[in-house]
Amino acid sequence: MTRASLLRLLVCLSLTAFAKAEAPPAGLRILSAGHSFHVWMPGLLIETAKNAGITGHTQVGLSSIGGSRTIQHWDAQGDKQKIKPVLMEGKADVLTLSPIFLPDAGIENFVKLGLEHNPKLRITVQEFWMTFDDGSLWGKPLNGKVIDRDTKTMPDLHAAHDGYFKSMDDHVRELNAKYAKDKPAVFVVPVVPVGQAVMALCDLIIQGQSVALGFQTDTTRITTLKLNNDHSALRFPNLPSVQQAGHGIDYMIHHLLSHSDAEDYLKVNQFFMEQLAYLGRKLAAIQEGSRTLLDNTMIMHCSSMMVGAKHNNDELPVIVLGGAAGRLKGGRVID
């Protein structure tokens, strides 16, 4: 999922509460300062507000500096200073910031200045996520080091990120205690937990839910998922062997295993079918209007051969799941 799609998902979820209201809320004047993982947000927010029927939403200023910390936007001079003049004229309702590292004095500087000229101002602080999922690599050259993100587990990611998330939460909590002490029920400076959203997305992908998530968020409506290929060298140490008790099915690559047509090959095929069933259950659990996401989807599961040992393709196994938005009738075997 792209960053743009993720933001659309988060914003759409936040606007869900407005659906029951008789009229959408009034638009706000938005002022933004950030790096390249933040400055594309205003355009998406404008589009979202328009689609939600919110009028009066305005982007009143934007300071964009690649790879920046908030203090760089505070220190900007002359025509490059896009934020301070707007705040000093009290012409913003919301200021969005995107620091990377802490400490960052620019955050409190903008909070103090903004509230002096508009006590109702709200300042959002967008957290980040670890470069290469490793805090020791922040702001440092790789020098030829190869990063393999696919080896990261969720405990690995939490070990790298949780301390950073806590430091951001603690800093924002301190700012609220200092500048909103007369408004105990109000968060003048809330955190936008983008980094934690990325972590949640990684968890779903690790769980194998990327296809369902892509459909659910309308990021895509067409997906090709290749579980294996004809000359695959995959091994399956995660599957207990029937033929070699006490071991996984990793003594032979899948291509050769398919020629054996024995108990372990059957177990591998059952594993693949379980993945298909898992996807089907996930889609069936997501409601889309009066139907489920599975009702609105067509999944075709197939193989390029009938029996690997024979290399025959005159009769291929094909399974079709879903209703294709009412176009398909299930529960049938067609020969």
C-alpha positions as CSV (number, residue, x, y, z in Angstrom):
1,M,0.0,0.0,0.0
2,T,1.3,3.5,-0.9
3,R,1.6,6.3,1.6
4,A,-1.1,8.1,-0.2
5,S,-3.5,5.2,0.1
6,L,-2.7,4.8,3.8
7,L,-3.4,8.5,4.4
8,R,-6.7,8.2,2.5
9,L,-7.6,5.2,4.7
10,L,-6.8,7.0,8.0
11,V,-8.6,10.2,7.0
12,C,-11.6,8.3,5.7
13,L,-11.8,6.4,9.0
14,S,-11.6,9.7,10.9
15,L,-14.5,11.2,8.9
16,T,-16.8,8.2,9.4
17,A,-18.3,9.8,12.5
18,F,-19.5,12.7,10.3
19,A,-21.7,10.4,8.2
20,K,-24.5,10.3,10.8
21,A,-24.5,14.1,11.2
22,E,-27.2,16.1,9.4
23,A,-24.6,18.4,7.9
24,P,-20.8,18.2,7.6
25,P,-18.6,20.3,9.8
26,A,-17.3,23.7,8.7
27,G,-13.9,23.7,6.9
28,L,-10.7,24.7,8.6
29,R,-7.7,26.8,7.6
30,I,-4.7,24.4,7.5
31,L,-1.1,25.4,7.7
32,S,1.6,22.7,7.1
33,A,5.4,22.4,7.6
34,G,7.2,19.2,6.9
35,H,9.4,16.9,5.0
36,S,8.6,14.8,1.9
37,F,6.6,12.2,3.9
38,H,4.2,14.9,5.0
39,V,3.9,17.7,2.3
40,W,1.8,15.5,0.0
41,M,-0.9,15.3,2.7
42,P,-2.5,18.8,2.0
43,G,-3.7,17.8,-1.5
44,L,-5.2,14.6,-0.3
45,L,-6.9,16.3,2.6
46,I,-8.4,18.9,0.2
47,E,-9.8,16.0,-1.9
48,T,-11.1,14.2,1.1
49,A,-12.8,17.3,2.5
50,K,-14.5,18.0,-0.9
51,N,-15.7,14.4,-1.2
52,A,-17.2,14.6,2.4
53,G,-19.1,17.8,1.4
54,I,-17.0,20.0,3.8
55,T,-17.0,23.6,2.5
56,G,-14.5,26.3,3.6
57,H,-11.5,23.9,3.9
58,T,-8.4,25.9,2.9
59,Q,-4.7,25.3,2.8
60,V,-3.3,28.7,3.9
61,G,0.4,27.9,3.7
62,L,3.0,25.2,3.1
63,S,6.7,25.0,4.1
64,S,8.4,22.0,2.3
65,I,12.0,21.0,3.1
66,G,13.1,17.5,2.2
67,G,14.3,15.3,5.1
68,S,13.7,18.2,7.5
69,R,13.2,18.6,11.2
70,T,10.7,21.2,12.5
71,I,13.5,23.5,13.7
72,Q,14.6,24.1,10.1
73,H,11.1,25.5,9.2
74,W,11.3,27.7,12.3
75,D,14.8,29.0,11.3
76,A,13.9,29.7,7.7
77,Q,14.5,33.3,6.6
78,G,13.0,35.8,4.2
79,D,10.7,34.4,1.5
80,K,11.4,30.9,2.7
81,Q,9.7,31.5,6.0
82,K,6.1,30.4,5.2
83,I,4.7,29.6,8.7
84,K,5.4,32.4,11.1
85,P,3.6,35.2,9.2
86,V,0.4,33.2,9.0
87,L,0.5,32.3,12.7
88,M,1.3,35.8,13.7
89,E,-1.8,37.0,11.8
90,G,-3.9,34.3,13.5
91,K,-5.0,33.0,10.1
92,A,-4.7,29.3,10.8
93,D,-7.0,26.9,12.7
94,V,-4.6,23.9,12.4
95,L,-0.8,23.7,12.1
96,T,0.5,20.3,11.0
97,L,4.2,19.5,11.8
98,S,6.3,16.5,10.9
99,P,9.5,16.2,13.0
100,I,11.8,13.3,12.5
101,F,14.3,13.3,15.4
102,L,13.9,14.4,19.0
103,P,14.7,16.7,20.6
104,D,13.4,19.3,18.2
105,A,13.0,22.8,19.6
106,G,11.0,23.9,16.6
107,I,7.9,22.0,17.8
108,E,7.5,24.0,21.0
109,N,8.5,27.2,19.3
110,F,5.6,26.9,16.8
111,V,3.2,25.8,19.6
112,K,4.0,28.9,21.7
113,L,3.9,31.4,18.8
114,G,0.7,29.9,17.4
115,L,-1.2,29.9,20.6
116,E,-0.2,33.5,21.4
117,H,-2.0,34.7,18.3
118,N,-4.8,32.1,18.2
119,P,-5.6,30.4,21.5
120,K,-7.9,28.0,19.6
121,L,-5.1,26.8,17.3
122,R,-4.5,23.0,17.2
123,I,-1.0,21.7,16.3
124,T,-0.7,18.1,15.1
125,V,2.7,16.3,15.3
126,Q,3.2,13.6,12.8
127,E,5.5,10.9,14.1
128,F,7.9,9.0,11.8
129,W,9.1,5.4,11.5
130,M,12.6,4.1,11.7
131,T,14.8,4.5,8.6
132,F,15.5,0.9,7.4
133,D,13.6,-0.3,10.6
134,D,16.8,0.3,12.6
135,G,17.4,3.3,14.9
136,S,21.2,3.0,14.6
137,L,21.0,3.9,10.9
138,W,19.1,7.2,11.4
139,G,20.8,10.0,9.5
140,K,23.8,7.8,8.7
141,P,25.2,6.6,5.3
142,L,24.8,2.9,4.6
143,N,28.3,2.5,3.2
144,G,27.4,-0.5,1.2
145,K,25.4,-2.2,4.0
146,V,22.6,-4.4,2.6
147,I,19.2,-4.0,4.4
148,D,16.9,-7.0,4.3
149,R,13.5,-5.8,5.5
150,D,11.9,-9.2,4.8
151,T,13.7,-10.8,7.7
152,K,12.2,-8.4,10.3
153,T,9.6,-9.9,12.6
154,M,7.0,-7.8,14.6
155,P,9.1,-8.2,17.8
156,D,12.1,-6.8,15.8
157,L,10.0,-3.8,14.6
158,H,8.6,-3.1,18.1
159,A,12.1,-3.2,19.6
160,A,13.3,-0.6,17.0
161,H,10.2,1.6,17.2
162,D,8.5,1.6,20.6
163,G,11.1,3.7,22.3
164,Y,10.8,6.4,19.6
165,F,7.0,6.3,19.8
166,K,7.1,6.7,23.6
167,S,9.5,9.7,23.3
168,M,7.2,11.4,20.9
169,D,4.1,10.7,23.1
170,D,6.0,12.0,26.2
171,H,7.1,15.2,24.5
172,V,3.6,16.0,23.3
173,R,2.2,15.2,26.7
174,E,4.6,17.7,28.2
175,L,3.5,20.4,25.7
176,N,-0.2,19.8,26.5
177,A,0.5,20.0,30.2
178,K,2.3,23.3,29.7
179,Y,0.1,25.0,27.1
180,A,-3.3,23.5,27.7
181,K,-3.3,23.3,31.5
182,D,-6.5,25.4,31.5
183,K,-8.1,23.0,29.0
184,P,-7.7,19.6,30.7
185,A,-10.2,17.9,28.3
186,V,-8.5,19.2,25.2
187,F,-5.3,18.0,23.4
188,V,-3.9,21.2,21.9
189,V,-1.0,19.2,20.5
190,P,-2.1,15.6,19.4
191,V,0.2,13.1,17.8
192,V,-0.6,11.8,14.4
193,P,0.5,8.1,14.8
194,V,1.6,7.5,11.2
195,G,4.6,5.4,12.4
196,Q,2.2,3.2,14.4
197,A,-0.1,2.9,11.4
198,V,2.8,1.7,9.3
199,M,3.6,-0.9,12.1
200,A,0.0,-2.1,12.0
201,L,0.1,-2.4,8.3
202,C,3.4,-4.4,8.5
203,D,1.7,-6.7,10.9
204,L,-1.2,-7.3,8.5
205,I,1.2,-8.0,5.6
206,I,3.2,-10.5,7.7
207,Q,-0.1,-12.2,8.5
208,G,-0.8,-12.5,4.8
209,Q,-3.7,-10.0,4.7
210,S,-2.3,-7.7,2.0
211,V,-4.7,-8.8,-0.7
212,A,-7.8,-8.4,1.5
213,L,-6.5,-5.1,2.8
214,G,-5.9,-3.9,-0.8
215,F,-9.5,-4.7,-1.7
216,Q,-11.0,-3.4,1.5
217,T,-9.3,0.0,1.1
218,D,-10.0,0.1,-2.6
219,T,-6.3,0.5,-3.2
220,T,-6.7,-2.1,-6.0
221,R,-9.4,-4.3,-7.3
222,I,-7.1,-6.6,-9.3
223,T,-4.5,-8.8,-7.7
224,T,-2.3,-11.6,-8.9
225,L,-1.0,-13.9,-6.1
226,K,1.5,-16.5,-7.3
227,L,1.9,-19.2,-4.7
228,N,4.5,-21.2,-6.6
229,N,5.8,-21.9,-10.1
230,D,6.5,-25.0,-12.2
231,H,10.3,-25.1,-11.5
232,S,10.0,-23.9,-7.9
233,A,12.9,-24.6,-5.5
234,L,10.7,-23.8,-2.5
235,R,11.0,-26.0,0.6
236,F,8.6,-26.2,3.5
237,P,10.3,-26.6,6.8
238,N,7.2,-25.2,8.4
239,L,5.1,-28.3,7.4
240,P,5.7,-31.5,9.4
241,S,6.7,-34.4,7.1
242,V,4.5,-37.5,6.9
243,Q,7.2,-39.5,5.1
244,Q,10.1,-38.4,7.4
245,A,8.6,-38.2,10.8
246,G,10.1,-35.5,13.1
247,H,11.3,-33.4,10.2
248,G,9.8,-30.6,8.0
249,I,9.2,-31.0,4.3
250,D,12.5,-29.4,3.3
251,Y,14.4,-32.5,2.2
252,M,13.3,-31.9,-1.4
253,I,12.5,-28.9,-3.5
254,H,8.9,-28.5,-4.6
255,H,9.6,-29.2,-8.2
256,L,10.9,-32.6,-7.5
257,L,8.3,-33.2,-4.8
258,S,5.6,-32.7,-7.4
259,H,6.9,-35.6,-9.3
260,S,6.6,-37.9,-6.3
261,D,2.9,-37.5,-5.9
262,A,3.2,-38.9,-2.4
263,E,2.0,-38.0,1.1
264,D,4.2,-34.9,1.6
265,Y,3.3,-33.5,-1.8
266,L,-0.4,-33.8,-0.8
267,K,0.4,-32.0,2.5
268,V,2.0,-29.1,0.6
269,N,-1.0,-28.9,-1.7
270,Q,-3.3,-28.8,1.3
271,F,-1.2,-26.0,2.7
272,F,-1.8,-23.9,-0.5
273,M,-5.5,-24.6,-0.4
274,E,-5.6,-23.5,3.2
275,Q,-4.2,-20.1,2.1
276,L,-7.0,-19.8,-0.4
277,A,-9.6,-20.6,2.3
278,Y,-7.9,-18.1,4.6
279,L,-8.3,-15.3,2.0
280,G,-11.9,-16.3,1.4
281,R,-12.7,-16.1,5.1
282,K,-11.1,-12.7,5.4
283,L,-13.0,-11.3,2.4
284,A,-16.3,-12.9,3.7
285,A,-15.8,-11.1,7.1
286,I,-15.7,-7.6,5.5
287,Q,-19.0,-6.0,4.9
288,E,-19.5,-3.8,1.8
289,G,-23.0,-2.4,1.8
290,S,-25.6,-5.2,1.7
291,R,-22.9,-7.7,0.6
292,T,-19.6,-8.9,1.8
293,L,-16.3,-8.2,0.1
294,L,-16.2,-11.8,-1.0
295,D,-19.7,-11.4,-2.6
296,N,-18.2,-8.5,-4.6
297,T,-15.0,-10.3,-5.6
298,M,-14.1,-13.1,-8.0
299,I,-11.1,-15.3,-7.1
300,M,-9.8,-17.8,-9.6
301,H,-7.4,-20.4,-8.2
302,C,-5.7,-22.6,-10.7
303,S,-2.6,-24.6,-11.7
304,S,-0.8,-24.9,-15.0
305,M,-0.7,-28.7,-14.7
306,M,-3.0,-31.5,-13.5
307,V,-0.3,-33.9,-12.3
308,G,3.3,-32.7,-12.0
309,A,4.8,-36.1,-12.7
310,K,2.9,-36.4,-16.0
311,H,3.3,-32.8,-17.1
312,N,-0.3,-32.9,-18.5
313,N,-2.3,-29.8,-19.1
314,D,-5.3,-31.3,-20.9
315,E,-7.4,-31.0,-17.8
316,L,-6.6,-28.3,-15.3
317,P,-8.0,-27.8,-11.8
318,V,-9.8,-24.5,-11.4
319,I,-11.6,-23.1,-8.4
320,V,-13.7,-20.0,-8.5
321,L,-14.7,-18.2,-5.3
322,G,-16.9,-15.2,-4.7
323,G,-19.9,-13.7,-6.3
324,A,-18.5,-11.1,-8.6
325,A,-21.1,-8.6,-7.4
326,G,-24.0,-11.0,-8.0
327,R,-22.7,-12.2,-11.4
328,L,-21.6,-15.6,-10.2
329,K,-23.5,-18.5,-8.6
330,G,-21.4,-20.6,-6.3
331,G,-21.8,-24.0,-4.7
332,R,-21.5,-25.8,-8.1
333,V,-19.1,-28.3,-9.7
334,I,-18.9,-27.9,-13.4
335,D,-17.3,-30.5,-15.6
